[in-house]
C-alpha cells in the first residue's frame, strides 16, 4: 500500500511549524453493534470543538483519519469535503470535520498502522523539504474495539512483529504512539503495541475516550515534552490522564 500521490499538494498552515496528529480508527463490523458507530460519529463531530479550543493545537496541528474495517484500510478526508480515499490525508485541525463513518468487514489493524506510518513519513519528508519544522513529535492514536485479524477474519498475531517497529520509531524520536481500547479490545494487544501508553476504557463512552485523547495530546505536545525521551513523555501523559480520571470520578460521585 503506497501513500496517495497528492501529498505534495497539501494545504498550507499559517504557523511556521507543524504538529501532526494521526487517528487510526476501527470501523470493523463489531462497531455496528449497539449503535457504536453512530456514537463514534457524533463524538468525533463534537471532538472538533475540543481540539480547536486549544490555541496551540489549532494553530500548528494537522490531522489525518485512517479507518480499518469497512473497505479494508482507507485514509479519509478529515475535512469531510470529499468522499472515499483522500489524496490529501492531512488537513489543518481547524478544518477537521470528519465524514460519517460506516462499520463493516474484518479488523486489519496492523495493515492500518503500517499505512499510517507510511503516510506520516511522507508528510514529514514533504514538510522537511519545504523548510517547515515539526513543533513536536507526531502523535499516532489507535482506537479499537477488537483484535487484529487477517483478510479472512481470523485472528492475527502480526502485532507482535509490528511492536518492535513502533519501539524503534519511539526511540528515534520520530513519533509517539497511543493505543485506546473500548469493550471488545484485548488488553494483551493494546499493551504489546503501546506498553507505556495504552488504555482499556471499557466503561467510557466514545465522547469520554476522545476527551482523554485531547488531554493526552495537550500533554504530549507541550513545549516541555519536545526533548524528553518517549518514556518520560508517556509518564507525564499518564499522570495527566490519571488526574483527569480521578476528577471525573469525583464529579460523577457528587453529581
C-alpha positions as CSV (number, residue, x, y, z in Angstrom):
1,X,0.0,0.0,0.0
2,X,1.5,3.3,-1.1
3,X,0.7,6.9,0.2
4,X,-1.6,9.0,-2.0
5,X,0.2,10.8,-4.8
6,X,-1.3,14.2,-3.9
7,X,0.8,14.6,-0.7
8,X,2.8,17.4,-2.3
9,X,-0.4,19.5,-2.7
10,X,-1.4,19.6,0.9
11,X,-2.8,22.8,2.4
12,X,-0.5,25.3,4.0
13,X,-0.9,26.4,7.6
14,X,-0.3,30.0,8.8
15,X,2.0,28.8,11.5
16,X,5.7,28.1,10.7
17,X,5.8,24.7,12.3
18,X,3.5,21.7,12.5
19,X,2.1,19.2,14.9
20,X,1.0,16.0,13.1
21,X,-1.9,14.0,14.6
22,X,-2.8,10.7,13.0
23,X,-6.0,8.8,14.1
24,X,-6.3,5.1,13.2
25,X,-9.9,4.1,13.9
26,X,-11.6,0.7,14.0
27,X,-14.6,0.6,11.7
28,X,-15.0,-3.2,11.6
29,X,-18.3,-5.0,11.7
30,X,-18.3,-5.1,15.5
31,X,-18.6,-1.3,15.6
32,X,-22.1,-1.8,14.1
33,X,-23.3,-3.5,17.3
34,X,-25.3,-1.5,19.8
35,X,-25.1,1.8,17.8
36,X,-21.4,2.1,18.4
37,X,-20.5,3.6,15.1
38,X,-23.3,6.2,15.4
39,X,-22.0,7.1,18.9
40,X,-18.5,7.4,17.5
41,X,-19.6,9.6,14.6
42,X,-21.3,12.0,17.0
43,X,-18.4,12.0,19.3
44,X,-15.9,12.9,16.5
45,X,-18.1,15.8,15.4
46,X,-18.2,17.2,19.0
47,X,-14.4,16.5,19.5
48,X,-13.6,19.0,16.8
49,X,-14.6,21.7,19.3
50,X,-12.3,20.3,21.9
51,X,-9.3,20.4,19.5
52,X,-9.9,23.9,18.2
53,X,-10.3,25.3,21.7
54,X,-6.6,24.7,22.3
55,X,-4.8,27.6,20.5
56,X,-1.5,25.7,20.2
57,X,-3.2,22.7,18.5
58,X,-5.4,24.8,16.3
59,X,-2.5,26.9,15.0
60,X,0.0,24.1,14.5
61,X,-2.0,20.9,14.2
62,X,-2.6,18.8,11.1
63,X,-4.8,15.7,11.4
64,X,-5.2,12.5,9.4
65,X,-8.0,10.0,9.7
66,X,-7.4,6.4,8.8
67,X,-10.0,3.7,9.2
68,X,-9.8,-0.1,9.1
69,X,-12.7,-2.4,8.7
70,X,-15.1,-1.4,6.0
71,X,-13.3,-1.0,2.7
72,X,-10.2,-2.6,4.4
73,X,-7.8,0.4,5.1
74,X,-8.7,3.9,4.0
75,X,-7.2,7.4,4.6
76,X,-10.3,9.5,4.6
77,X,-10.5,13.3,4.0
78,X,-10.6,14.6,7.6
79,X,-12.3,17.8,6.4
80,X,-15.2,15.8,5.0
81,X,-15.1,17.7,1.7
82,X,-14.5,14.6,-0.4
83,X,-15.9,11.1,-0.1
84,X,-13.8,7.9,-0.1
85,X,-10.0,7.7,0.0
86,X,-8.3,11.1,0.1
87,X,-5.3,12.3,-1.8
88,X,-4.7,14.8,1.0
89,X,-4.7,12.8,4.2
90,X,-3.5,15.6,6.4
91,X,-5.6,18.8,6.8
92,X,-5.3,21.7,9.3
93,X,-7.0,20.9,12.6
94,X,-9.2,24.0,12.1
95,X,-10.7,22.2,9.1
96,X,-11.4,18.9,10.9
97,X,-15.0,17.9,10.0
98,X,-14.9,14.1,9.6
99,X,-17.2,12.3,7.2
100,X,-19.8,9.8,8.6
101,X,-18.0,6.5,9.2
102,X,-19.6,3.2,8.4
103,X,-18.9,-0.2,10.0
104,X,-18.3,-3.4,8.3
105,X,-15.7,-6.0,7.4
106,X,-12.8,-7.6,9.4
107,X,-10.1,-5.9,11.5
108,X,-6.9,-5.3,9.6
109,X,-5.4,-3.3,12.4
110,X,-1.7,-3.9,11.6
111,X,-2.3,-3.0,7.9
112,X,-3.8,0.2,9.0
113,X,-0.9,1.0,11.4
114,X,1.6,0.3,8.7
115,X,-0.2,2.6,6.3
116,X,-0.5,5.3,8.9
117,X,3.3,5.2,9.5
118,X,3.8,5.4,5.7
119,X,1.6,8.5,5.4
120,X,3.2,10.1,8.4
121,X,6.7,9.5,7.0
122,X,5.7,11.0,3.6
123,X,4.2,14.1,5.3
124,X,7.3,14.6,7.4
125,X,9.5,14.4,4.4
126,X,7.4,16.9,2.5
127,X,7.4,19.4,5.4
128,X,11.2,18.9,5.7
129,X,11.8,19.6,2.0
130,X,9.6,22.7,2.3
131,X,11.6,24.0,5.2
132,X,8.8,23.6,7.7
133,X,9.8,22.1,11.1
134,X,7.7,20.0,13.4
135,X,6.8,21.7,16.6
136,X,6.9,18.4,18.4
137,X,7.0,14.6,17.6
138,X,4.0,13.4,15.6
139,X,1.3,11.7,17.6
140,X,-0.4,8.5,16.4
141,X,-3.6,7.2,18.1
142,X,-5.2,3.8,17.7
143,X,-8.8,3.4,18.7
144,X,-10.3,-0.1,18.6
145,X,-13.0,-2.4,19.9
146,X,-11.4,-5.6,18.6
147,X,-8.3,-7.7,18.0
148,X,-6.3,-7.8,14.8
149,X,-7.4,-10.2,12.0
150,X,-6.2,-11.3,8.7
151,X,-8.1,-10.7,5.4
152,X,-10.4,-13.7,6.2
153,X,-11.3,-12.5,9.6
154,X,-9.1,-14.9,11.6
155,X,-7.1,-13.6,14.5
156,X,-3.7,-12.5,13.5
157,X,-0.6,-12.1,15.8
158,X,1.2,-9.8,13.3
159,X,1.1,-7.2,16.0
160,X,3.9,-9.0,17.8
161,X,6.1,-8.3,14.8
162,X,5.0,-4.7,14.4
163,X,5.5,-3.7,18.0
164,X,9.4,-3.5,17.6
165,X,8.8,-1.2,14.7
166,X,6.9,1.2,17.0
167,X,9.6,0.9,19.6
168,X,12.2,1.9,17.0
169,X,10.2,4.9,15.9
170,X,9.8,6.0,19.5
171,X,13.5,5.6,20.4
172,X,14.4,7.6,17.4
173,X,12.0,10.4,18.5
174,X,10.1,10.0,15.2
175,X,6.7,9.7,16.9
176,X,4.7,8.9,20.0
177,X,2.1,6.1,19.9
178,X,-1.0,5.6,21.9
179,X,-3.5,2.7,21.9
180,X,-7.0,3.2,23.3
181,X,-9.3,0.2,23.5
182,X,-13.0,0.0,24.4
183,X,-15.2,-3.0,25.0
184,X,-14.1,-5.9,22.8
185,X,-10.5,-4.9,22.6
186,X,-7.8,-7.2,24.0
187,X,-5.6,-5.8,26.6
188,X,-2.6,-8.0,25.6
189,X,-2.6,-6.5,22.2
190,X,-3.0,-2.9,23.5
191,X,-0.2,-3.4,26.0
192,X,2.0,-5.1,23.4
193,X,1.7,-2.3,20.9
194,X,1.9,0.5,23.5
195,X,3.5,-0.8,26.7
196,X,3.6,2.7,28.3
197,X,0.7,4.4,26.6
198,X,-2.3,2.1,26.4
199,X,-5.7,2.5,28.0
200,X,-8.5,0.0,28.2
201,X,-11.6,2.2,28.6
202,X,-14.5,-0.3,28.8
203,X,-16.7,1.9,30.9
204,X,-16.4,5.1,28.9
205,X,-18.4,6.5,26.0
206,X,-16.6,7.5,22.8
207,X,-17.0,11.1,23.8
208,X,-15.2,10.5,27.1
209,X,-12.5,8.5,25.2
210,X,-11.9,11.4,22.9
211,X,-11.8,13.8,25.8
212,X,-9.0,11.7,27.3
213,X,-7.3,11.8,23.9
214,X,-7.5,15.6,23.9
215,X,-5.8,15.7,27.3
216,X,-3.1,13.4,26.1
217,X,-2.5,15.5,23.0
218,X,-2.1,18.6,25.2
219,X,0.3,16.9,27.5
220,X,2.4,15.2,24.8
221,X,2.5,18.3,22.6
222,X,3.6,20.6,25.3
223,X,6.8,22.6,25.0
224,X,8.4,20.7,27.9
225,X,7.9,17.4,26.1
226,X,10.0,18.3,23.0
227,X,13.3,16.9,24.1
228,X,12.2,14.3,26.6
229,X,12.6,10.5,25.8
230,X,9.4,8.8,24.9
231,X,9.1,7.0,28.3
232,X,9.2,10.4,30.1
233,X,6.5,11.8,27.9
234,X,4.3,8.8,28.4
235,X,4.8,9.1,32.2
236,X,3.7,12.7,32.1
237,X,0.7,11.9,29.9
238,X,-0.3,9.0,32.2
239,X,-0.1,11.3,35.2
240,X,-2.3,13.8,33.5
241,X,-4.9,11.2,32.4
242,X,-4.9,9.6,35.9
243,X,-5.6,13.0,37.4
244,X,-8.4,13.7,35.0
245,X,-9.9,10.3,35.7
246,X,-9.9,11.0,39.4
247,X,-11.6,14.3,38.9
248,X,-14.2,12.8,36.5
249,X,-14.9,10.0,39.1
250,X,-15.3,12.6,41.9
251,X,-17.7,14.7,39.8
252,X,-19.8,11.7,38.9
253,X,-20.0,10.6,42.5
254,X,-21.1,14.1,43.6
255,X,-23.2,14.9,40.5
